[in-house]
Amino acid sequence: MTPAMLTALLSHWKRRPFQFLTLIHGLALATALWSGVQAINAEARKSYDEAADTLTGGGLPNLVARNGLIAHETYIALRRSGWLVSPVVDGWIAGERGRVRLLGIDPFTAPSDSTIGTTIGPDSIGDTMGSEGAVLVNPATANRLGALNRTVREVATLTPGLALADLTVASDLMDQQGYNRLIVLPDQPLVQPDLEDIAPDLRTEQADTAEDLSRLTDSFHLNLTAFGLLSFAVGLFIVNGAVGLAFEQRRPVFRTLRALGASSRRIVALLIVELLSFAILAGAIGIVLGYLIASLLLPDVAATLRGLYGASVEGTLTLSPVWWLSGLAIATLGTGLASLNGLIQVARMPPLAPAKPRAWAMVNAGTMRGQLILAVVFLFAALAALAIGGGLVGGFVLLGGFLMACALALPAILAGILLYLSRFGRGPLSAWFWADTRQQLPGLSLALMALLLALAANIGVGTMVSSFRDTFTGWLDQRLVSDLYVSVETEEESSLLQDYLAERGLDVLPIWETEGDVRGAPAEIYGVVDHPVYESSWPLLSRSPDVWERLHDGEGALINEQLARREGLSPGDELELPGGWSTQVLGVYSDYGNPLGQVVIALPLLVGTYPDADKGDFGVLTDDPQRLRQELVAELGIPDEQMTDQAALKAFSMQVFERTFAVTGALNILTLSVAGLAILIALLTLSAMRLPQLAPVWALGVTRRKLAQLEFVRALLLAALTFVLALPVGIGLAWVLLTVINVEAFGWRLPMSLFPRDWIWLGLASLAAAGLASLWPSRQLAKRPPADLIRVFAHER
Amino acid sequence: MRLDVKDVVKRFPGVEAPVLNGISLSMDAGEVVALTGESGSGKSTLLHVIAGLEPADGGDVTLGETALSGMDDAGRAAFRRTELGIVFQQFNLIPSLTVGKNLGFQAELAGKPTGKNDISSMAQALGIIDQMAKYPEELSGGQQQRVAIGRALMHGPKLVLADEPTGNLDEATSDAVFDLLLGETAKTGASLLIVTHSEKLASRAGRRLHLSRGQIET
């Protein structure tokens, strides 16, 4: 019995291969977008873990200085007193294509079972150790590093973005005396003196680099995941439509099967088997597509993560079985969700249910009111999330609730608009057109809801990115005050440069900084000289009276918006800074693109409080940066690659900016394409079931050509109405992104700007998509043989 | 195989008077009975109750030794599958299967798969041998009903129930299809209960029963 029933059920798809492709396509796309994003996230997290493992010596605790570096003598003292520690030099070196993290270690004392120990194993210890030892890097990182005045050896297993070298080599390359930290080895003697007695200026720090990095990048990955989910939801609309239609079309088959002696339980079981097979097939295709999407997007994501967070994700995609299985699971779950209603209906269907399928347009008519109630529920959930807050997750609840409410309310709102527009109809054909369009709404509603979501996402994210671009460009213009930026490596070069520029009468703005923990999180501390250019150019969001005078007098500090929002600081508050001192917050400035907290104090205060601060960077105010650059190369011997002019820096910043949003842009386009496909599928499937509705109108004297034209106009009308309704939804989405999600995720708030010209293009694109989608079914209708239409009256269909 | 319908009562929600009000009838093996009556008299409902498509609210239906009362949905489904052949007014063929597949479909469901030769013989007898590879929508109404008759008989049912089998056909086609139904059913030895509005067709049955206001008039 089972094979016969399966044959009957599956023959439906054999007779309707397009519908089968639709189902598989929708599900595969939904799975692809979801699993592609998951693959990127998994790859990034893997890199963070590997980096953390390498940087911390396998998660072991570290000894760090309370201020500055650890002297070699302190290390020796600890070793002699029985403390088993391994020294590490940790910093950054400039490569040809960006900075590379350099880790200098002592191969003899480094923990043997950590990534460091296994990378420099017994085989390679010979050519790594000593002052002439090789620098080990991952092949991708070697490419970024470029030519280095050292032997570079490629090690495929090494973490991307990281260079590993002997302690002496790393110290040389960074021109550093002393160690950044000491790894505390796991096997310590039972008895050893207290750390306080041997090295009172050191403290123990637990390994938490991975946590730091993932905390910083969590918001970025959450954004990606949210987009993946949105795309998945849009894909599910297609699946739901295709499955719902297939169930409805097969109602007579289910009835006949019941009448011929098949139990409903067995029919449902076979339908589940059928859907499960489809889910596995589409899921597998989706996973392959997801892999392709991930590998296409990964370079942009890696650039974003490197540009924004200094996190290195350069590895090729390595896909775990968990990823494959989760892709299949999400495909199965999605199919289950999309099919649940249909399966319940089949299980409850009496053997004598109406034999003819109800008009597809009427299938969901009864559910419109239910959808509206659900929309109100989602809206209340969104408003509750807005009222309560709840961080980034609360922000996404607000976002999801708002979008779902709008999507669910769409059919009812469209029905209302169509009812209103029908009043303006003149003549019987017009009356029929409006009535028929309203009747088509339930059948098209899923596709239109998908279109609304995709358009709103496009408008919202587009508004956010464009607002961000506008603000960022203006901010860059203000913030990058120097015309030429110069880096030098030694104090001697620094003195030479300052003297040279002073002789030429040029203004120099040192960019000296140190890093440290501010209120438990890593932060940058900069020093600024007393120069009027800061007052005229720095974008302050809030300020105390006489902010600049007091800053230069050393009476307080400026902090960036991120730090102010995170710690709830405002002008007048006290802020504790590394080194055990505190000062008053004088003002808050915007600092887009920086994940870290930042503090600006007077330069003399920085130099006095933090003598080990990095003093190698300078900004110079000059009318002719190119000429000065050439002179500095010729006369002081400063390599050209250690200088950047303002224009190049701006271009680089904008490049980082554009790459940051390249991923969201790509996902945006994919989501919109999926929605366009949903419309095409809905129109095609509807057109196959429209004959009983069209035949009477044709019989009454309306030509097939005229009917086809009306079908085309109907598709354009519905797409246009959906677009108009998507505008306020998209602007609402942009508002949530800019004022809630961005503040929670990145710590800064952006002013919202509107870009109506972009909307016009998007509107035209959606009309074109709907027009193209309806072209084929309309053409089919225009060319339909009259015999097909006559058959409707013969009751032979 | 003998069919006994005893004191069958069937009510529908919202309708005060029962549609079937204590119906009793018997049919001997191989007997052909026509059931006539006004529209809404309960003819189709009685057929559905006998087929187990709808449970009776009272009374019992017994085919041979098998009683329908007390059977659950799965039991009634198995009963239809193996013991009955049903011919509907709307044909109810599987639209996505070819004529050949439709013919052998119930036999396969009943676990009595038929060979190609059996199907061809049946198609030959029904006059649709040239239509075997076509789909139902490509056939005329008369041809579709021939397929439905073939499907109902291929597995050798004990009882064939036909609900207005010619209701959708013109007079000439109707006569031809009715002839086939009588002839082919007779070959299997099954009993045949036909619901019809047509006096002409009813007169060709061995016995006629008239249903009125939920009761059989003699």
Chai-1 contact restraints between the chains, C-beta under 6 A:
chainA,res_idxA,chainB,res_idxB,connection_type,confidence,min_distance_angstrom,max_distance_angstrom,comment,restraint_id
A,M1,B,L109,contact,1.0,0.0,6.0,A-B,restraint_1
A,A4,B,E108,contact,1.0,0.0,6.0,A-B,restraint_2
A,A4,B,L109,contact,1.0,0.0,6.0,A-B,restraint_3
A,A8,B,I94,contact,1.0,0.0,6.0,A-B,restraint_4
A,S11,B,S96,contact,1.0,0.0,6.0,A-B,restraint_5
A,S11,B,L97,contact,1.0,0.0,6.0,A-B,restraint_6
A,H12,B,S96,contact,1.0,0.0,6.0,A-B,restraint_7
A,R15,B,S96,contact,1.0,0.0,6.0,A-B,restraint_8
A,V253,B,I94,contact,1.0,0.0,6.0,A-B,restraint_9
A,T256,B,N92,contact,1.0,0.0,6.0,A-B,restraint_10
A,L260,B,Q106,contact,1.0,0.0,6.0,A-B,restraint_11
A,L260,B,L109,contact,1.0,0.0,6.0,A-B,restraint_12
A,G261,B,A77,contact,1.0,0.0,6.0,A-B,restraint_13
A,G261,B,R80,contact,1.0,0.0,6.0,A-B,restraint_14
A,G261,B,R81,contact,1.0,0.0,6.0,A-B,restraint_15
A,G261,B,L109,contact,1.0,0.0,6.0,A-B,restraint_16
A,S263,B,A74,contact,1.0,0.0,6.0,A-B,restraint_17
A,S263,B,A77,contact,1.0,0.0,6.0,A-B,restraint_18
A,P351,B,L53,contact,1.0,0.0,6.0,A-B,restraint_19
A,L352,B,L53,contact,1.0,0.0,6.0,A-B,restraint_20
A,A355,B,Q90,contact,1.0,0.0,6.0,A-B,restraint_21
A,E796,B,G141,contact,1.0,0.0,6.0,A-B,restraint_22
